[in-house]
């Protein structure tokens, strides 16, 4: 049976197929993921963070210190583009239609979903089509994984400080891996295959934290929010990646998802901005549905961008041909 080859034929298959399997198992057989011991440690939703940390460490070892500036540039451009895509649109809708938003989708739901991105999905797609610098940019993109940028968008300046320890925890695995890889190139070579091997493991674990019920409870509006998140933020981030980073655009497409953590964001915002409290329940369900939808659509969008403008290898070939 050619299982691996079949999985690889799916856009972002090494990420998407295990993730959807995790969703299916969590929906139909949730007790399997709660057996405890090694089973839960390997496949439970809590296992995603250790696997992602290991992946970031191994990827960090592939980065030459001379290229660190490029990592920061790519990450910053995508981070700002993703934030602006959600914040400006959400604020515009709130101004025109009030807190209730448009078509039953509140500005709270829009900002919560669109300003965030799924770091695991981004790393998988960037690792498939891009370079170590693209994947390592996730250490900066991790700033948008949670309520921080949503708070900024709503003007909650009193809560807009990023704790130093939180920022350090996101960067440290990449940093240590990068130092070791530059001190000894044998370490870099040893760790190189691991980043790809770990992707299906953290993908399944991410899926183990999502249920098909999330899609159902969000309804058509949640599905619409997910589609819009991919289309709108994808457009903005692809343009930023192409025009500012001078890249083919696959990284911009790969960041067009909604992060799983965005599901908790409406409640956090509603507790502070009380005008939005009545919309928290609906926004939470819609964000949950959007997460599932974007996990499916973002790999398709990224594959389409690669087909149209190429990946990192194609870019290098063009540059070499042009001298």
NULUMRO-171285 format. One record per residue: x, y, z of N, C-alpha, C in turn; residue in one letter; residue number from 1. Coordinates in steps of 0.2 Angstrom, whole numbers. Example, Ala and Ser with C-alpha at 12.3 -4.5 7.8 and 13.67 -1.06 7.14 Angstrom:
66;-28;39;62;-22;39;66;-16;39;A;1;
64;-11;35;68;-5;36;64;0;39;S;2;
//
This chain:
4;-6;0;0;0;0;4;6;0;X;1;
3;11;-4;7;17;-5;3;23;-1;X;2;
3;22;6;0;26;10;3;33;10;X;3;
9;33;11;13;40;11;12;44;5;X;4;
13;40;-1;13;44;-8;6;47;-9;X;5;
1;43;-6;-6;45;-7;-7;52;-3;X;6;
-5;51;3;-5;57;8;-2;63;5;X;7;
4;62;2;8;68;-1;4;71;-7;X;8;
0;67;-10;-4;70;-16;-9;75;-13;X;9;
-11;75;-7;-16;80;-4;-12;86;-3;X;10;
-14;92;-5;-11;99;-3;-10;99;4;X;11;
-3;100;6;-2;100;13;-4;94;17;X;12;
-3;88;13;-6;82;16;-3;79;22;X;13;
4;80;23;7;78;29;4;81;35;X;14;
1;87;34;-2;91;40;-9;90;40;X;15;
-12;90;34;-20;90;34;-23;83;36;X;16;
-20;78;33;-23;71;34;-22;69;41;X;17;
-16;69;44;-16;68;51;-21;72;56;X;18;
-21;79;54;-25;83;58;-33;81;58;X;19;
-35;80;51;-42;78;51;-43;71;54;X;20;
-38;67;54;-39;60;58;-40;62;65;X;21;
-36;67;68;-36;68;75;-43;71;76;X;22;
-46;75;72;-53;78;73;-58;72;73;X;23;
-57;67;68;-62;62;68;-62;58;74;X;24;
-56;56;76;-55;52;82;-58;55;88;X;25;
-56;62;89;-59;66;95;-66;66;95;X;26;
-69;66;89;-77;67;88;-80;60;89;X;27;
-77;55;87;-81;48;87;-78;44;93;X;28;
-72;44;95;-69;40;100;-65;44;105;X;29;
-68;49;108;-64;54;112;-60;50;118;X;30;
-63;45;120;-60;41;126;-54;38;124;X;31;
-52;37;118;-46;34;115;-40;39;117;X;32;
-42;45;117;-37;50;118;-36;52;125;X;33;
-40;49;129;-40;50;137;-38;44;140;X;34;
-34;39;137;-32;33;140;-27;34;146;X;35;
-23;40;145;-18;41;149;-11;38;147;X;36;
-6;39;151;0;36;149;3;38;142;X;37;
7;34;139;10;35;133;5;37;127;X;38;
-1;34;127;-6;35;122;-8;43;122;X;39;
-10;45;128;-12;52;128;-6;57;127;X;40;
0;55;129;6;59;129;8;60;121;X;41;
7;54;117;8;55;110;3;58;106;X;42;
-3;56;107;-9;58;103;-14;63;106;X;43;
-13;65;112;-18;69;115;-16;77;113;X;44;
-21;81;113;-20;88;111;-15;91;115;X;45;
-13;89;121;-8;93;124;-1;91;121;X;46;
-1;86;117;6;84;115;8;89;109;X;47;
4;93;106;5;97;101;11;102;102;X;48;
11;105;108;16;110;110;23;107;110;X;49;
24;101;114;31;98;114;33;96;107;X;50;
29;94;102;31;92;96;33;98;92;X;51;
29;103;92;30;110;89;37;112;91;X;52;
38;112;98;44;115;100;50;111;98;X;53;
50;104;97;55;100;94;56;102;87;X;54;
51;103;83;51;105;76;55;112;76;X;55;
53;116;80;56;123;79;64;123;81;X;56;
65;118;86;73;117;88;76;115;82;X;57;
74;109;79;77;106;73;78;111;67;X;58;
73;115;66;73;120;60;78;125;62;X;59;
78;127;68;83;133;70;90;130;69;X;60;
91;124;69;98;121;68;100;122;60;X;61;
95;123;56;96;123;49;98;131;47;X;62;
97;135;51;98;142;49;105;145;51;X;63;
107;148;45;114;151;46;113;158;49;X;64;
117;159;54;117;166;58;117;172;53;X;65;
120;171;48;121;177;43;114;178;40;X;66;
109;173;40;103;174;37;97;176;43;X;67;
99;177;49;94;178;54;90;185;53;X;68;
93;190;50;90;196;48;84;194;43;X;69;
85;190;38;80;188;34;74;185;37;X;70;
75;181;42;70;177;46;65;183;49;X;71;
69;188;52;65;193;56;61;197;51;X;72;
64;198;45;60;202;40;54;199;37;X;73;
55;192;36;49;189;33;44;188;38;X;74;
46;186;44;41;186;50;37;192;51;X;75;
41;198;51;38;204;53;33;206;48;X;76;
34;205;41;30;207;36;23;203;36;X;77;
24;197;37;18;193;38;14;194;44;X;78;
17;195;49;14;197;56;9;203;55;X;79;
13;208;52;9;215;52;3;214;46;X;80;
5;211;41;0;210;36;-6;206;38;X;81;
-5;201;42;-11;197;45;-15;201;50;X;82;
-11;205;54;-15;209;59;-19;215;56;X;83;
-16;218;51;-20;223;48;-26;221;44;X;84;
-25;215;41;-31;212;37;-37;211;42;X;85;
-36;208;48;-41;207;53;-43;214;56;X;86;
-39;218;58;-40;224;62;-44;229;59;X;87;
-41;231;53;-44;236;49;-51;234;47;X;88;
-52;228;44;-59;226;42;-64;226;48;X;89;
-61;223;54;-66;222;59;-68;229;62;X;90;
-63;234;62;-65;241;65;-70;244;60;X;91;
-68;243;53;-73;246;48;-80;243;49;X;92;
-81;237;50;-87;234;50;-91;236;57;X;93;
-87;237;62;-90;239;69;-92;247;68;X;94;
-88;251;64;-90;258;63;-96;258;59;X;95;
-97;254;54;-103;254;49;-109;251;52;X;96;
-108;245;55;-114;241;57;-115;240;65;X;97;
-110;243;69;-110;242;76;-108;236;78;X;98;
-108;234;85;-105;228;87;-108;222;84;X;99;
-114;222;82;-118;216;79;-114;214;73;X;100;
-111;218;70;-107;216;63;-112;216;57;X;101;
-110;211;53;-113;211;46;-115;203;45;X;102;
-121;202;42;-123;195;41;-123;191;47;X;103;
-124;194;53;-124;190;59;-117;188;61;X;104;
-112;191;58;-105;189;60;-102;196;63;X;105;
-101;196;70;-99;202;73;-92;204;72;X;106;
-90;210;73;-83;212;72;-79;209;77;X;107;
-81;207;83;-78;203;88;-75;196;85;X;108;
-80;193;81;-78;186;78;-73;187;72;X;109;
-74;193;68;-70;194;63;-62;195;65;X;110;
-62;200;70;-55;202;72;-52;196;76;X;111;
-56;192;80;-53;186;84;-50;181;79;X;112;
-54;180;73;-52;174;69;-46;177;64;X;113;
-47;182;61;-43;184;55;-36;187;58;X;114;
-35;190;64;-29;192;66;-24;186;68;X;115;
-27;181;70;-23;175;72;-21;170;66;X;116;
-17;166;67;-15;161;62;-12;155;65;X;117;
-14;149;62;-12;142;65;-4;141;63;X;118;
0;142;69;7;141;68;9;134;65;X;119;
6;129;68;8;122;66;6;121;58;X;120;
1;123;56;-1;123;49;4;127;45;X;121;
5;133;47;10;137;43;17;134;43;X;122;
19;131;48;26;128;48;26;122;43;X;123;
20;118;43;20;112;39;20;114;31;X;124;
17;119;30;16;122;23;23;125;21;X;125;
25;129;25;32;133;24;37;128;23;X;126;
37;123;27;42;117;27;42;113;20;X;127;
36;113;18;35;109;12;37;113;5;X;128;
35;119;5;37;123;-1;42;128;0;X;129;
44;129;6;49;135;7;56;133;10;X;130;
59;137;13;66;137;16;65;137;24;X;131;
71;135;27;71;135;34;69;142;37;X;132;
71;148;33;70;154;35;62;156;36;X;133;
59;153;31;51;154;31;48;150;37;X;134;
51;144;39;48;141;44;50;144;51;X;135;
56;146;51;58;150;58;55;156;59;X;136;
52;159;54;48;165;54;42;164;59;X;137;
40;158;60;35;157;64;36;159;72;X;138;
42;159;74;44;162;80;41;169;81;X;139;
41;173;76;39;179;77;31;179;76;X;140;
29;175;71;21;175;70;18;172;76;X;141;
21;169;80;18;166;86;15;171;91;X;142;
17;178;90;14;183;93;6;184;92;X;143;
4;182;86;-3;183;84;-7;177;87;X;144;
-4;172;90;-8;166;92;-10;167;99;X;145;
-16;170;99;-19;172;106;-23;178;105;X;146;
-24;181;111;-28;187;111;-25;194;111;X;147;
-18;193;111;-14;200;111;-16;205;106;X;148;
-15;202;99;-17;207;94;-24;209;93;X;149;
-28;205;95;-35;206;95;-37;212;101;X;150;
-33;212;106;-34;217;111;-31;223;108;X;151;
-26;223;105;-23;229;102;-28;232;97;X;152;
-31;228;93;-36;230;88;-42;234;91;X;153;
-44;231;97;-50;234;101;-47;240;105;X;154;
-41;242;105;-39;248;109;-38;246;116;X;155;
-37;240;118;-36;238;125;-29;239;127;X;156;
-27;245;127;-20;247;127;-17;245;134;X;157;
-21;244;139;-19;242;146;-17;235;146;X;158;
-19;231;141;-17;224;141;-12;222;135;X;159;
-9;227;132;-6;226;126;2;225;127;X;160;
4;223;133;11;222;134;12;214;133;X;161;
17;212;129;19;205;128;24;203;134;X;162;
22;199;138;27;197;144;33;194;140;X;163;
39;196;143;45;194;141;46;187;140;X;164;
44;184;146;44;176;146;40;173;141;X;165;
35;175;139;31;172;133;34;173;127;X;166;
37;179;125;41;180;119;47;176;119;X;167;
50;175;125;57;171;125;55;164;124;X;168;
49;161;127;48;154;126;46;153;119;X;169;
44;157;115;42;156;108;49;156;103;X;170;
54;160;105;60;161;102;65;156;104;X;171;
65;154;110;71;150;113;72;144;109;X;172;
67;140;107;69;133;104;73;135;97;X;173;
70;140;94;74;141;87;81;144;89;X;174;
81;148;94;88;151;95;93;146;97;X;175;
91;142;102;96;137;104;98;132;98;X;176;
93;130;94;95;126;88;99;129;84;X;177;
98;136;82;102;140;78;109;140;80;X;178;
110;141;87;117;142;90;121;135;89;X;179;
117;130;91;121;123;90;122;121;83;X;180;
118;123;78;119;121;71;124;125;68;X;181;
125;131;71;131;135;68;138;134;71;X;182;
137;131;77;143;129;81;146;122;78;X;183;
142;118;76;144;112;73;139;110;67;X;184;
141;110;61;137;108;56;135;101;56;X;185;
138;97;59;136;90;60;129;89;64;X;186;
128;94;69;122;94;72;116;96;68;X;187;
118;101;63;113;103;59;111;98;54;X;188;
116;94;51;114;88;47;110;83;50;X;189;
112;82;57;109;76;61;101;78;62;X;190;
100;84;63;93;86;65;89;88;59;X;191;
92;89;53;88;91;47;82;87;45;X;192;
82;80;45;76;76;44;71;76;49;X;193;
72;78;55;67;78;60;62;82;59;X;194;
63;88;57;57;93;56;52;91;52;X;195;
53;87;46;48;84;42;45;78;46;X;196;
49;74;49;46;68;52;41;70;58;X;197;
42;76;61;38;77;67;31;81;65;X;198;
31;83;59;24;86;57;18;82;58;X;199;
18;76;55;11;72;56;10;71;64;X;200;
15;71;68;13;70;75;10;76;78;X;201;
13;82;77;9;88;80;3;90;76;X;202;
2;87;70;-4;89;66;-10;85;69;X;203;
-8;78;71;-14;74;74;-16;77;81;X;204;
-11;79;84;-12;82;91;-16;88;91;X;205;
-15;92;86;-19;98;85;-26;96;83;X;206;
-27;91;79;-34;89;77;-37;86;83;X;207;
-33;83;88;-37;80;94;-40;85;98;X;208;
-39;91;97;-42;97;101;-48;100;98;X;209;
-50;97;92;-55;100;88;-60;94;87;X;210;
-67;96;87;-72;92;86;-76;94;80;X;211;
-79;89;76;-84;91;71;-89;95;74;X;212;
-91;94;80;-96;98;83;-95;106;83;X;213;
-88;107;83;-86;114;82;-89;117;76;X;214;
-89;113;70;-91;116;64;-99;116;64;X;215;
-102;112;67;-109;112;67;-112;117;71;X;216;
-109;119;77;-112;124;81;-111;131;78;X;217;
-105;132;74;-104;138;71;-109;140;66;X;218;
-112;134;63;-116;135;57;-114;138;51;X;219;
-118;140;47;-116;143;40;-112;150;41;X;220;
-113;153;47;-110;160;48;-102;158;50;X;221;
-101;153;53;-95;151;55;-91;148;49;X;222;
-94;145;45;-91;143;38;-89;149;34;X;223;
-94;153;34;-93;159;30;-87;163;33;X;224;
-86;164;39;-81;167;42;-74;164;40;X;225;
-74;157;40;-68;154;39;-66;155;31;X;226;
-71;155;27;-69;156;20;-67;163;19;X;227;
-70;168;22;-68;175;22;-61;176;24;X;228;
-60;172;30;-53;173;33;-48;171;28;X;229;
-49;165;25;-44;163;20;-43;168;14;X;230;
-49;170;11;-49;174;5;-46;181;7;X;231;
-48;184;12;-46;191;13;-39;191;16;X;232;
-38;188;21;-31;188;24;-26;185;19;X;233;
-28;180;16;-24;177;11;-22;182;5;X;234;
-27;186;3;-25;191;-2;-20;196;0;X;235;
-21;199;6;-17;204;9;-10;201;11;X;236;
-10;195;14;-3;192;15;1;190;9;X;237;
-3;187;4;1;185;-2;4;191;-5;X;238;
0;197;-6;3;203;-9;9;206;-5;X;239;
8;206;2;14;208;6;20;204;5;X;240;
19;197;5;25;193;4;28;194;-3;X;241;
24;195;-8;27;196;-15;30;203;-16;X;242;
26;208;-13;28;215;-15;34;217;-10;X;243;
33;215;-4;38;217;1;44;213;2;X;244;
42;206;3;47;201;5;51;199;-2;X;245;
47;200;-8;50;198;-14;50;191;-15;X;246;
45;187;-12;45;180;-12;39;178;-16;X;247;
38;171;-18;33;169;-22;26;170;-20;X;248;
25;170;-13;19;171;-10;16;165;-6;X;249;
19;160;-7;17;154;-3;16;155;5;X;250;
21;159;7;21;160;15;15;164;17;X;251;
13;169;12;7;173;14;1;169;14;X;252;
1;164;9;-5;160;9;-5;155;15;X;253;
1;153;17;1;148;22;-1;151;29;X;254;
-1;158;30;-2;161;36;-10;163;36;X;255;
-14;162;31;-21;164;30;-26;160;34;X;256;
-24;156;39;-28;152;43;-30;156;49;X;257;
-35;153;53;-37;155;60;-34;150;65;X;258;
-31;153;70;-28;148;75;-33;145;80;X;259;
-31;139;82;-36;136;87;-37;141;93;X;260;
-32;144;95;-33;149;101;-38;154;100;X;261;
-39;156;94;-44;161;93;-51;160;96;X;262;
-52;153;97;-59;151;100;-60;154;107;X;263;
-54;155;110;-55;158;117;-55;165;117;X;264;
-53;168;112;-52;176;112;-58;180;113;X;265;
-64;178;110;-70;182;111;-72;183;118;X;266;
-71;178;122;-73;178;129;-68;183;133;X;267;
-62;182;131;-57;187;135;-58;194;133;X;268;
-60;195;127;-61;202;124;-68;205;128;X;269;
-73;200;127;-79;202;130;-79;204;138;X;270;
-75;201;141;-74;202;148;-71;209;149;X;271;
-68;212;144;-65;219;145;-69;224;142;X;272;
-71;223;135;-75;227;131;-82;225;132;X;273;
-86;227;137;-92;225;139;-97;226;134;X;274;
-96;230;129;-101;231;124;-102;225;119;X;275;
-96;221;119;-96;215;115;-98;209;119;X;276;
-100;209;125;-101;203;129;-107;200;126;X;277;
-113;203;124;-118;199;121;-117;195;115;X;278;
-111;196;112;-109;193;105;-104;187;106;X;279;
-102;186;113;-96;182;114;-98;175;112;X;280;
-104;172;114;-106;165;113;-106;164;105;X;281;
-110;168;102;-110;167;94;-103;167;91;X;282;
-99;172;93;-92;173;90;-88;167;92;X;283;
-89;164;98;-85;158;100;-86;152;95;X;284;
-93;151;94;-95;146;90;-92;147;83;X;285;
-93;153;80;-91;155;73;-83;154;73;X;286;
-80;156;77;-72;155;77;-70;148;77;X;287;
-74;144;81;-72;137;81;-73;134;74;X;288;
-79;135;71;-80;133;64;-75;135;59;X;289;
-73;142;60;-68;145;55;-62;141;56;X;290;
-60;139;62;-53;135;63;-53;129;58;X;291;
-59;125;59;-59;119;55;-59;121;47;X;292;
-63;126;45;-63;127;38;-57;130;35;X;293;
-53;134;39;-47;136;37;-41;131;36;X;294;
-42;126;41;-37;120;40;-37;117;34;X;295;
-44;116;31;-45;113;25;-43;117;19;X;296;
-45;124;19;-44;128;13;-37;131;12;X;297;
-33;132;18;-27;135;17;-22;131;13;X;298;
-21;125;15;-17;120;10;-19;121;3;X;299;
-25;121;1;-27;121;-6;-25;128;-9;X;300;
-26;134;-5;-24;140;-7;-16;140;-8;X;301;
-13;138;-3;-5;138;-4;-3;134;-10;X;302;
-6;128;-11;-4;124;-17;-6;128;-23;X;303;
-11;131;-24;-13;135;-30;-8;141;-31;X;304;
-6;144;-25;-1;149;-26;6;147;-29;X;305;
8;141;-26;14;138;-28;14;136;-36;X;306;
8;133;-38;7;132;-45;7;138;-49;X;307;
5;143;-47;5;150;-51;11;153;-51;X;308;
15;154;-45;21;158;-44;27;154;-42;X;309;
26;147;-41;32;143;-39;33;143;-31;X;310;
38;139;-29;40;138;-22;47;141;-22;X;311;
50;140;-16;57;143;-15;62;140;-20;X;312;
62;134;-22;66;131;-26;66;134;-33;X;313;
59;135;-35;58;138;-42;61;145;-42;X;314;
60;149;-36;63;156;-36;70;156;-37;X;315;
74;151;-33;81;151;-34;83;149;-41;X;316;
80;145;-44;81;143;-51;81;150;-56;X;317;
75;153;-55;74;159;-59;80;164;-57;X;318;
82;165;-51;87;170;-49;94;168;-52;X;319;
95;161;-52;101;159;-55;101;160;-63;X;320;
96;159;-66;95;160;-73;96;167;-75;X;321;
94;172;-71;95;179;-72;101;181;-70;X;322;
105;177;-67;112;179;-65;112;183;-59;X;323;
//
